Amino acid sequence: MKTPQDIPRKSKMYEVVSEHVDLLTQGIVLVIDPSIGSSSSAPGWACYAKGKLIAASTIHTGGSHLPLWQRARNLGRQLKELDHELSPNLLIYEDIPATSNFNANAQASLLKAVGIVLACTDTESVIGIHPASWKNYVRPTYAKGDKEDAIEIGYVAITLAQHIESTRSSVPSGDVRAGRRYSR
């Protein structure tokens, strides 16, 4: 079984996480698993403080019987409230690829949800994580679900950040590791 510590140093995920280690391990992190709300999916969210999960849930966009524009507006409104309430230092969202194996309607809906997530949060530091980048490193206890996806995305990113942080702090002075020079 792969763990977040196994994420390759040359990967995009390792690169973006290493740029935000302090925020991931010491700040307030809001994680969003985007969706516009359908009969089978709702936007999931999780909040971590100093690397610990403190809250998680889903956002009710009004139900799939509502028109897309109304669900989008409801999502935006609730994201703004959540962002204001939690005041995160870092936003992590699942960065849905422009092309995938989804059907075209589901793909378009997910991409719209990502746009809403990015437009409706005021957080200055943002990380987009590709689905394959986190799904390969989930815990054995992970069970697919909207809230659970947000929790797991955060878990993978924060665990990797903690690993990077511990690796950095164990590097002797004068050594060059992970692309950084440590001096005396």
C-alpha positions in Angstrom: 0.0 0.0 0.0 1.3 3.5 -0.9 1.3 6.3 1.6 1.6 10.0 1.1 5.3 9.7 2.1 5.8 7.7 -1.1 4.7 10.6 -3.4 7.7 11.2 -5.7 9.8 14.3 -5.2 9.6 15.1 -8.9 5.8 15.1 -8.9 3.6 18.2 -9.3 1.9 17.4 -6.0 5.2 17.2 -4.1 6.2 20.5 -5.7 3.0 22.4 -4.7 2.8 20.9 -1.2 6.5 21.7 -0.5 5.7 25.4 -1.4 3.0 25.5 1.3 4.4 23.3 4.1 4.0 25.9 6.9 0.4 26.7 6.0 -0.5 23.0 5.7 1.1 22.1 9.1 0.4 25.3 11.1 -2.5 27.1 9.4 -6.2 26.7 8.8 -6.8 24.7 5.6 -10.1 24.5 3.8 -10.4 21.5 1.4 -13.1 21.4 -1.2 -14.2 18.4 -3.3 -16.1 20.3 -6.0 -19.5 19.5 -7.3 -22.5 21.6 -8.4 -24.8 19.1 -6.8 -26.5 16.3 -8.6 -28.5 13.3 -7.8 -25.3 11.4 -7.0 -22.9 14.0 -5.7 -22.6 17.1 -3.5 -19.7 19.4 -2.8 -17.7 18.0 0.1 -15.5 20.1 2.4 -13.1 19.6 5.3 -11.3 22.0 7.6 -7.9 21.3 9.2 -6.2 23.4 11.8 -2.5 22.8 12.5 -2.7 19.5 10.6 -5.7 18.1 12.5 -9.2 17.6 11.1 -11.6 19.9 12.9 -14.8 19.8 10.8 -16.2 18.3 7.6 -19.5 18.1 5.8 -21.2 18.5 2.5 -22.8 21.6 1.0 -26.4 21.3 0.1 -27.0 23.1 -3.2 -30.7 22.7 -3.3 -31.1 19.3 -5.0 -30.7 18.2 -8.6 -34.3 19.2 -9.4 -33.1 22.9 -9.4 -31.7 24.4 -12.5 -27.9 24.5 -12.7 -27.7 28.3 -12.3 -29.6 28.1 -9.0 -27.4 25.3 -7.7 -24.3 27.2 -8.8 -25.6 30.4 -7.0 -26.3 28.3 -3.8 -22.9 26.8 -3.9 -21.2 30.2 -4.3 -23.2 31.7 -1.4 -22.5 28.8 0.9 -18.8 28.8 0.0 -18.5 32.5 0.8 -20.1 31.8 4.2 -17.8 28.9 4.9 -14.8 30.9 3.9 -15.8 33.8 6.1 -16.6 31.6 9.1 -13.3 29.6 8.9 -10.9 32.2 7.6 -8.6 29.7 6.1 -4.9 30.4 5.3 -4.9 27.9 2.5 -7.6 26.5 0.1 -7.1 23.1 -1.4 -9.5 22.0 -4.2 -9.6 18.9 -6.4 -8.4 20.2 -9.7 -10.6 18.4 -12.2 -8.8 17.8 -15.5 -10.2 19.4 -18.6 -10.6 16.0 -20.2 -11.3 12.8 -18.5 -13.4 9.6 -18.7 -16.5 11.4 -17.3 -19.4 12.0 -19.6 -19.4 15.5 -21.1 -22.3 16.8 -18.9 -20.7 15.6 -15.7 -17.3 17.0 -16.8 -18.8 20.4 -17.6 -20.6 20.5 -14.3 -17.5 19.7 -12.3 -15.4 22.3 -14.2 -18.1 24.9 -13.4 -18.0 23.9 -9.7 -14.2 24.4 -9.7 -14.7 27.9 -11.1 -17.2 28.7 -8.4 -14.8 27.4 -5.7 -12.0 29.6 -7.0 -14.2 32.7 -7.4 -16.1 32.5 -4.1 -13.2 32.2 -1.6 -10.9 35.0 -0.5 -8.0 32.8 0.5 -4.8 34.0 -1.1 -2.9 30.7 -1.0 -4.5 28.0 -3.2 -3.5 24.5 -4.2 -5.2 22.4 -6.9 -4.7 18.7 -6.6 -5.3 16.3 -9.5 -7.6 13.4 -8.5 -4.9 10.8 -9.4 -2.4 12.6 -7.2 -4.4 11.9 -4.0 -6.4 8.8 -4.8 -3.2 6.7 -5.1 -2.3 7.4 -1.5 -5.5 7.1 0.5 -5.7 5.3 3.8 -7.1 1.7 3.9 -10.0 3.1 5.9 -11.1 5.5 3.2 -14.6 5.0 1.8 -15.7 7.0 -1.2 -18.1 9.8 -0.4 -18.3 13.6 -0.9 -17.3 14.6 2.6 -14.9 11.7 2.8 -13.1 12.8 -0.5 -12.5 16.3 1.0 -11.2 14.7 4.2 -8.8 12.4 2.3 -7.5 15.1 -0.1 -6.6 17.1 3.0 -5.1 14.1 4.8 -2.8 13.3 1.8 -1.6 16.9 1.4 -1.1 17.5 5.1 0.7 14.1 5.7 3.0 14.8 2.8 3.7 18.3 4.2 4.5 16.8 7.6 6.8 14.4 5.9 8.6 17.2 4.0 8.8 19.2 7.2 10.4 16.4 9.1 12.8 15.7 6.3 13.9 19.3 6.2 14.4 19.5 9.9 16.5 16.4 9.9 18.9 17.6 7.2 22.3 18.4 8.7 23.6 22.0 8.1 25.6 22.4 4.9 23.7 19.6 3.1 21.8 20.1 -0.1 18.5 18.1 -0.2 15.1 18.5 -1.9 16.5 21.4 -4.0 17.3 23.5 -0.9 20.7 24.5 0.5 20.9 24.4 4.3 23.7 26.5 5.8 25.3 26.7 9.2 
